[in-house]
Amino acid sequence: MTSPLKSDLFTDNKPVSLSVKDWIIRKLAPKMLLGEKTIEAVINHQFQEANLALAKNKSLEISGFGKFFFNEGKAVKQMEKYESQKALFESRLLDETLTDQKRKSYELKLQIAKDCIRDLKPRMYAFTDLRGMEEQPSAPREIEDSDIRDEQ
């Protein structure tokens, strides 16, 4: 019995050495009578737009596939984890007795934590663009008796 994680969709006819993206490109190009570079450009564009939409709206729905959400709670926990890792590695790098190998290891881990913080921060604190929202009508102004007398 095969593992439930190994789908026939990805293992059937797909060489293990090829990425799924490359395999899709090679399968689609002859069927659509387009060049591989064109198919690759379309796939790259779709993923870039999907990432932008997810960053902007914090959700993304792909018809027939599913809906994806940016989970604020998980992001906060992840950010706390990265911040604590950053503090830990910075404090360990202050140790004068570190070997060069350990120092390089901590510097690499520190840089990874900083990169993760840099990448996650804009997603957490992004402002939603309201340009597509419908403008709400303002409440009607009450007419006072003095306004009516002024008009007469």
Residue pairs with C-beta under 8 A, 6 or more apart in sequence:
10 20
14 20
14 23
15 23
18 26
21 40
21 43
24 39
24 43
25 36
25 39
25 40
25 43
26 36
28 34
28 39
29 35
29 36
29 38
29 39
32 39
50 60
50 62
53 60
54 60
54 68
54 70
55 70
55 122
55 123
55 126
56 126
56 128
56 129
57 128
58 69
58 70
58 72
58 126
58 128
59 67
59 68
59 69
59 70
60 67
60 68
61 67
61 68
62 68
70 123
72 124
75 120
75 123
75 124
76 124
78 116
78 120
79 117
79 120
79 121
79 124
82 113
82 116
82 117
82 120
83 117
85 109
85 113
86 110
86 113
86 114
86 117
89 106
89 107
89 109
89 110
89 113
90 110
92 98
92 106
93 103
93 106
93 107
93 110
98 106
